[in-house]
Amino acid sequence: MFKIHEIREIIKLVDQSSITEFKVEEDGMKVVIKKGGSASVSYVAVESAPQAVPAPQEVPAPAPQAVPPVPAPKTEEAPAPASQTAPVAAEPVDDTGLHKITSPMVGTFYKAPEPGASPYVQVGDKVKNDTIVCIVEAMKLFNEIEAEVTGEIVKVLVEDGQLVEYGQPLFLVKPE
């Protein structure tokens, strides 16, 4: 059975290659990926082959027992601790006029060349077109991502070690 990260890697490889269709069948699962004329994947289908289900065995039902309902205690509901509340959305950034540096592939985002090293760029740093801003690791290959614009880093949108998707914004840059 395919794992989601394996399917993502297949999609990335198909997307980066000149092939337009990819099919594979393994352990009763069939994955079909078709790519249109553009660089994006237009269709992904995952089908599972029918599998035999064993017939249920007769199991005697347990004898019903009379259990009186227990009333719930009436207490005032205390507010949930901060750790149990829904995650707070990051402060919105007005990205009007800002350039988004996006991930060209599915992979793991790293802000530094190695653990413990200083990051390639930080908020406030000036970058040029060819400035390396991060690494995206895909299938044990470390791909250096360049800024592709001259300007100033305004915001880093992902955390170090976070899985990123194809086309996901990584940085916001104020172009010069």
JOVENLIN-V641866 format. One record per backbone hydrogen bond with DSSP energy under -1.0 kcal/mol. CO is the residue of the C=O (numbers start at 0). NH is the residue of the N-H. E is the energy in kcal/mol with one decimal. If there is no record, write none. Layout:
BEGIN
CO_NH_E, CO_NH_E
END
This chain:
BEGIN
2_6_-2.0, 3_7_-2.4, 4_8_-2.0, 5_9_-2.1, 6_10_-2.5, 7_11_-2.5, 8_12_-2.6, 9_13_-2.7, 10_14_-2.7, 11_15_-2.0, 19_34_-3.6, 21_32_-3.0, 23_30_-2.9, 25_28_-2.3, 27_48_-3.5, 28_25_-2.7, 29_46_-2.4, 30_23_-2.0, 31_44_-2.1, 32_21_-2.8, 33_41_-1.2, 33_42_-1.3, 42_33_-1.8, 44_31_-2.0, 46_29_-2.6, 80_83_-1.8, 92_94_-1.0, 94_97_-2.0, 98_172_-2.9, 100_169_-3.8, 100_170_-1.4, 102_166_-3.4, 106_163_-3.4, 107_136_-2.7, 108_160_-3.2, 109_134_-2.5, 110_119_-3.1, 113_116_-2.0, 121_124_-2.3, 124_152_-2.7, 126_150_-2.2, 127_130_-1.7, 128_147_-2.6, 130_146_-2.1, 133_144_-2.6, 134_109_-2.8, 135_142_-2.1, 136_107_-2.3, 137_140_-1.5, 140_137_-2.5, 142_135_-2.4, 144_132_-3.0, 144_133_-1.1, 149_175_-2.3, 150_126_-3.2, 151_173_-2.9, 152_123_-3.0, 154_171_-2.4, 158_161_-1.9, 161_108_-2.9, 163_106_-2.0, 164_167_-1.7, 167_102_-2.2, 169_156_-3.1, 170_100_-2.2, 171_153_-3.2, 171_154_-1.4, 172_98_-3.3, 173_151_-1.9
END
